Structures are given as structure tokens and as C-alpha cells.
Amino acid sequence: MLQDYFSFDERLGILLPDLLLDWEDYSHEQQQAILTEWECIRGDIPDRIKRLEFSINYKQEQLNNEADFVVSCKLNSEIAELASIINDLWIWFRSNQKVSDDVKIHG
């Protein structure tokens, strides 16, 4: 049932809300189920970020010891992409916290 409300984002590595209707068009029970599932997903975001930060640190160590310019550019690009993913994950973590809190208060 909840898979109807979320889809997996390959880039971010998490399920994201994928609602077909406006929020108000879902029943109170559906809203609560969606929010409960989102809070579980959202709770895993910091762990996902830690894993990505570990990858960044590893690539930075490689970059520090790399003499080949082309390989250095590739590592730099990979680090930038990982940092971008982390930024997007933090946006999802923070922006949907307010939405979830507002709906719980008003729901």
C-alpha cells in the first residue's frame, strides 16, 4: 500500500514521496500512514549522509595521493557529486520535517 505513495530515487538512495493527489485529497488515515512511513525514511537520512561522507573522505585521501591529472579530475568530480547528494538529502530531511510537523498539528 505505502509503495503507492513513495518511489525510490536512485541518485539519493532513498524512497521519496511520490503523491498523485493533493495532500488534502487523502483521507486522514492515509495521511497518517504516509507521514509515519516518511518519518521512518527521514530518520535514515543522517545515516545515509554519514556513509556518503565516508566515501568523500576516502576519495579525498585518494585525491591527495594522486599524481595523474585526469584521475584527479575524475575524483574531484565524484566528490562534488557526492557533496551534491548530501546537500539534497539535507534539504529533504529539513524541508519535510516542517511539512510533517504542520500536518500533524493541523491534521
C-alpha positions, 0 to 999 in steps of 0.5 A: 500500500505505502509503495503507492505513495513513495518511489525510490530515487536512485541518485539519493538512495532513498524512497521519496514521496511520490503523491498523485493527489493533493495532500488534502485529497487523502483521507486522514488515515492515509495521511497518517500512514504516509507521514509515519512511513516518511518519518521512518525514511527521514530518520535514515537520512543522517545515516545515509549522509554519514556513509556518503561522507565516508566515501568523500573522505576516502576519495579525498585521501585518494585525491591527495595521493594522486599524481595523474591529472585526469584521475584527479579530475575524475575524483574531484568530480565524484566528490562534488557529486557526492557533496551534491547528494548530501546537500539534497538529502539535507534539504529533504530531511529539513524541508519535510520535517516542517511539512510533517510537523504542520500536518500533524498539528493541523491534521 
